């Protein structure tokens, strides 16, 4: 069973490795992937909610979110459990559920009144997981972006 805890600076290399190896987190069509090491370093020093799942001292998953206190809005950015570490059960298993539910509790404790995130429409596993912890499908939107 994984231990869920606050992400620390020492976790950045493994979170970065896991994130850059996940094709779903590619940004645009270029080489840009996931968050950079520098971004993760700044982020882990912030007041946002960043969690890792750890088994036997090894990071096997993470949940990253941003919290904007003036609007009390929180955004789930990434939730990932290493493929070989996914358990049996809902979504990616108990580890993903633990990460998501503890993220939700931590964001609510900060004062979040609105929590959102994006999920690709064909990612039924994560949709089920987020619905299970209490999020509901919101408005359908067109994601607009530009890689520069």
C-alpha positions in Angstrom: 0.0 0.0 0.0 1.3 3.4 -0.9 1.9 6.3 1.5 0.5 9.6 0.3 2.5 12.7 1.5 3.3 16.2 0.5 5.8 16.5 -2.4 9.2 17.7 -1.4 12.2 18.9 -3.4 13.9 15.5 -3.2 10.9 14.0 -5.1 11.3 16.3 -8.2 13.7 14.0 -10.2 11.3 11.0 -9.9 8.1 13.1 -10.5 9.8 14.6 -13.6 10.9 11.2 -14.9 7.4 9.8 -14.4 5.8 12.8 -16.0 8.1 13.1 -19.0 7.6 9.4 -19.8 3.8 9.7 -19.9 2.6 10.5 -23.4 -0.6 12.1 -22.2 1.4 14.9 -20.7 3.1 16.0 -23.9 2.6 19.7 -24.6 1.9 20.5 -28.3 3.7 18.8 -31.1 7.2 19.7 -30.1 9.7 18.3 -27.6 8.1 20.2 -24.7 6.9 17.6 -22.1 5.4 17.9 -18.7 6.7 20.6 -16.4 10.4 21.5 -16.4 12.6 20.8 -13.4 12.8 24.6 -12.7 9.0 24.8 -12.7 8.7 21.9 -10.4 11.3 23.4 -8.0 9.3 26.7 -7.9 6.0 24.9 -7.5 7.2 22.7 -4.6 8.2 25.8 -2.8 4.8 27.4 -3.3 1.6 27.0 -1.2 -0.1 24.8 -3.8 -1.1 21.2 -3.1 1.4 18.7 -4.5 1.3 15.1 -3.3 3.3 12.0 -4.0 2.5 8.3 -3.5 5.5 6.4 -2.2 6.0 2.7 -1.7 9.2 1.3 0.0 10.8 4.8 -0.3 10.1 5.1 -4.1 7.8 7.6 -5.6 5.2 5.7 -7.7 2.7 8.5 -8.4 1.8 12.1 -7.9 -1.1 14.6 -7.9 -0.4 18.2 -8.7 -2.8 21.1 -8.3 -2.8 24.9 -8.2 -4.8 27.0 -5.7 -5.7 30.6 -6.3 -6.7 32.0 -2.9 -8.3 35.3 -4.1 -10.9 33.4 -6.2 -10.8 30.2 -4.0 -10.4 28.2 -7.2 -8.3 25.1 -7.4 -7.2 23.3 -10.5 -6.2 19.6 -10.7 -3.2 19.7 -13.1 -1.9 16.1 -13.2 -2.7 12.8 -11.5 -0.5 9.9 -12.4 0.4 6.5 -11.0 3.3 4.5 -12.7 1.8 1.7 -14.8 3.5 -1.1 -13.0 2.2 0.2 -9.7 -1.5 0.5 -10.5 -3.7 -1.5 -8.1 -6.9 -3.4 -8.6 -10.2 -1.6 -8.3 -11.6 1.8 -9.3 -9.6 3.7 -11.8 -5.9 3.2 -11.4 -6.6 1.4 -8.1 -6.3 2.5 -4.5 -3.2 4.6 -5.1 -4.9 6.9 -7.6 -8.0 7.1 -5.4 -5.9 8.0 -2.4 -4.0 10.7 -4.3 -7.2 12.2 -5.7 -9.2 12.1 -2.4 -6.3 13.5 -0.3 -5.8 16.2 -2.9 -9.5 17.1 -2.6 -9.4 17.2 1.2 -6.2 19.4 1.2 -7.7 21.8 -1.3 -10.9 22.1 0.7 -8.8 22.7 3.8 -7.0 25.6 2.1 -10.4 27.2 1.4 -11.1 26.1 -2.1 -14.8 26.6 -3.1 -14.4 25.6 -6.7 -12.3 22.7 -7.9 -11.8 21.9 -11.6 -9.6 19.9 -13.9 -9.5 18.7 -17.5 -9.8 15.2 -18.6 -9.7 14.0 -22.2 -13.1 12.6 -23.2 -11.8 9.2 -24.0 -10.1 8.8 -20.6 -12.9 7.0 -19.0 -10.8 5.7 -16.1 -9.9 9.2 -14.8 -13.4 10.5 -15.4 -14.8 7.7 -13.2 -12.2 8.4 -10.6 -12.9 12.1 -10.4 -16.7 11.5 -10.4 -16.2 9.0 -7.6 -14.5 11.6 -5.4 -17.3 14.0 -6.0 -16.4 16.1 -9.1 -19.0 16.2 -11.8 -18.8 16.8 -15.5 -18.9 20.5 -16.2 -19.4 22.5 -19.4 -17.9 21.2 -22.6 -15.3 23.6 -23.9 -12.9 23.8 -26.8 -9.3 23.9 -25.5 -7.4 26.6 -27.3 -3.6 26.7 -27.2 -0.4 27.8 -28.9 3.0 26.4 -28.4 5.7 29.1 -28.7 
